[in-house]
Amino acid sequence: MRFGKNISREWSFAKNGTEHRVVVHGRRVANDGGLVRQWCLAGYGICLKSIWDV
């Protein structure tokens, strides 16, 4: 699921100091963090959220 202004299909992750990029695919885009959370809890997929939201 993609959220907000940055609806990039490429997500970046760091593991052991090495950056990894993953291309994601989905049918949902939202600018409401609460809605994205509900979708995830309902089993619709995963989301990438900022540390401030977590």
Secondary structure, 3 states (H helix, E strand, C coil): CEECCCCCCEEEEEECCEEEEEECCCCCEECCHHHHHHHHHCCCCCCCCCCCCC
